[in-house]
């Protein structure tokens, strides 16, 4: 290429297309899935076979609570799960005595509690081709700088969502297992809960909490 003349329109289009392809590739490489940041199991816990589990999803809005509990109950195929909202009104949840009375009356032997902790954003920058050597001639620098002025693809923002999960044995209220999970870039709220549930269930069985 003759570096004494500015790039042609076709060359600029080609460079911009390259930048766009890189942006798409970075998006496609965005991490997904759920992993456990930490988990804990009560010592000497024997494998449990719960018959009836109360499902509690702690959320700031009642619609979120109902959605979360309904999804978790739907995903529970090996035991009977009951959404707390079907038995307890929002104001009832503020009274420990009311919750205890309902659980005793209904005969729950287990409880699953989930609480959304936080969403954070993690930034990843791909600097390949984003810097020209300080000694570069004008057109060499131009080749690098111009395509990047409107390029969002070199910085990728990932969304990380953390959820706390606890499993209790309700014959005595003992905590059997607790864990903190981290989910990257979930596609939807439903996918988010399903991925967390699968990850938690796998660890519960691996650690011998559930049969």
C-alpha positions in Angstrom: 0.0 0.0 0.0 1.2 3.5 -0.8 1.5 5.2 2.7 1.6 8.7 1.1 -2.1 8.6 0.3 -5.1 8.1 2.7 -6.8 4.7 2.6 -9.5 4.2 0.0 -13.2 3.9 1.0 -13.1 0.2 0.3 -10.2 -0.2 2.7 -12.0 1.7 5.4 -15.1 -0.5 4.9 -13.0 -3.6 5.1 -11.4 -2.4 8.3 -14.7 -1.5 9.9 -16.1 -5.0 8.9 -13.1 -6.6 10.6 -13.8 -4.6 13.8 -17.4 -5.7 13.7 -16.4 -9.3 13.3 -14.1 -9.0 16.3 -16.9 -7.5 18.3 -19.2 -10.4 17.4 -16.5 -12.9 18.3 -15.9 -11.3 21.7 -19.7 -11.4 22.4 -19.8 -15.1 21.4 -16.9 -15.8 23.7 -18.7 -14.2 26.7 -18.7 -16.7 29.6 -22.0 -18.3 30.6 -23.1 -20.8 33.2 -23.3 -21.1 37.0 -20.5 -22.2 39.4 -20.4 -22.4 43.2 -18.2 -19.7 44.7 -18.4 -21.5 48.1 -20.5 -24.2 49.8 -20.8 -25.7 53.2 -22.2 -29.0 54.6 -23.1 -29.7 58.2 -20.8 -32.4 59.6 -22.2 -35.9 59.9 -25.2 -35.1 57.7 -26.9 -38.3 56.4 -28.4 -38.3 52.9 -31.9 -36.9 53.1 -35.1 -38.0 51.3 -37.5 -35.1 51.9 -41.2 -35.7 51.5 -42.4 -32.1 51.6 -40.3 -29.0 51.2 -41.3 -25.4 51.7 -39.7 -23.2 49.0 -38.9 -19.7 50.0 -37.5 -17.1 47.5 -36.6 -13.9 49.2 -37.1 -10.9 46.9 -38.0 -7.3 47.3 -41.1 -7.6 45.2 -44.0 -10.0 45.6 -44.1 -10.7 41.9 -40.4 -11.7 42.0 -41.1 -13.9 45.0 -43.9 -15.7 43.3 -42.0 -16.2 40.1 -38.9 -17.5 41.8 -40.8 -20.0 44.0 -43.0 -21.2 41.2 -40.0 -21.9 39.0 -38.1 -23.7 41.8 -41.2 -25.9 42.6 -41.5 -26.7 38.9 -37.9 -27.9 38.8 -38.2 -30.1 41.9 -38.9 -33.6 40.4 -37.7 -35.9 43.1 -39.7 -34.5 46.0 -42.8 -32.4 46.6 -42.1 -28.7 46.8 -44.6 -26.1 47.9 -44.2 -22.4 47.2 -44.5 -20.3 50.3 -46.7 -17.7 48.6 -49.5 -20.3 48.4 -49.6 -20.5 52.2 -48.2 -17.3 53.5 -49.1 -13.7 52.5 -46.3 -11.2 52.3 -47.2 -9.8 55.8 -47.2 -13.3 57.3 -43.5 -13.7 56.4 -42.6 -11.0 58.9 -43.9 -13.1 61.7 -41.7 -16.1 62.7 -44.6 -17.5 64.8 -47.0 -17.5 61.8 -44.4 -19.2 59.6 -43.7 -21.8 62.3 -47.4 -22.5 62.7 -48.0 -23.0 59.0 -45.0 -25.3 58.6 -46.0 -27.4 61.6 -49.6 -27.6 60.4 -48.6 -28.6 56.8 -46.0 -31.2 58.0 -42.9 -29.9 56.1 -39.8 -31.9 56.8 -37.5 -29.7 54.7 -37.1 -26.1 53.5 -35.2 -24.6 50.6 -34.4 -20.9 50.8 -32.9 -18.7 48.1 -31.9 -15.1 48.3 -30.6 -12.9 45.5 -27.4 -11.3 46.7 -26.1 -9.0 44.0 -25.4 -8.3 40.3 -21.9 -7.0 39.4 -20.3 -6.1 36.1 -16.9 -7.4 35.0 -15.1 -5.7 32.1 -12.7 -7.4 29.8 -10.6 -5.5 27.3 -9.1 -7.0 24.2 -6.3 -4.6 23.3 -5.0 -6.5 20.2 -4.5 -4.0 17.5 -5.7 -1.1 19.6 -2.2 0.5 20.0 0.2 1.7 17.4 3.9 2.0 18.2 4.9 5.5 19.1 7.2 5.6 16.1 4.5 4.8 13.6 4.1 7.0 10.5 0.9 8.9 10.0 -0.9 6.4 7.8 0.2 3.4 10.0 -1.3 5.2 12.9 -4.4 6.1 10.9 -4.9 2.5 9.9 -5.2 1.6 13.7 -6.9 4.7 15.1 -9.8 5.4 12.7 -11.6 2.1 12.8 -11.5 2.2 16.6 -13.2 5.5 17.3 -16.7 3.9 17.3 -15.7 0.4 18.3 -17.5 -0.9 21.4 -16.4 -4.5 20.7 -12.9 -4.3 22.3 -14.4 -3.8 25.7 -16.7 -6.6 26.8 -19.0 -6.2 29.8 -20.1 -9.4 31.6 -22.9 -9.6 34.1 -22.3 -11.7 37.1 -25.3 -12.6 39.4 -24.9 -14.2 42.8 -27.4 -16.2 44.7 -27.4 -17.6 48.2 -29.1 -21.0 48.7 -29.8 -22.8 52.0 -31.3 -26.2 52.7 -32.8 -27.0 56.1 -34.1 -30.1 57.9 -37.3 -28.9 59.5 -37.7 -31.6 62.1 -35.3 -29.4 64.2 -34.6 -26.4 61.9 -31.0 -27.5 61.3 -29.1 -26.0 58.5 -27.8 -28.9 56.3 -26.1 -27.1 53.4 -25.5 -23.5 52.2 -23.9 -22.2 49.1 -23.1 -19.0 47.2 -23.4 -19.4 43.4 -22.3 -17.1 40.6 -24.0 -17.1 37.2 -22.5 -15.3 34.2 -24.6 -13.6 31.5 -27.9 -15.5 32.0 -30.2 -15.3 29.0 -33.4 -14.8 31.2 -34.6 -15.0 34.7 -36.0 -18.5 34.1 -32.7 -19.7 32.7 -30.9 -18.1 35.6 -32.9 -20.0 38.2 -32.8 -23.2 36.3 -29.0 -23.0 36.1 -28.6 -22.2 39.8 -31.0 -25.1 40.7 -29.1 -27.6 38.6 -25.7 -26.5 40.1 -27.0 -26.6 43.7 -28.7 -30.0 43.2 -25.5 -31.5 41.8 -23.5 -30.3 44.7 -26.1 -31.6 47.2 -25.9 -35.0 45.7 -22.1 -35.0 45.4 -21.8 -34.0 49.1 -24.3 -36.6 50.2 -26.9 -34.2 51.5 -29.6 -35.7 49.2 -30.2 -39.2 48.1 
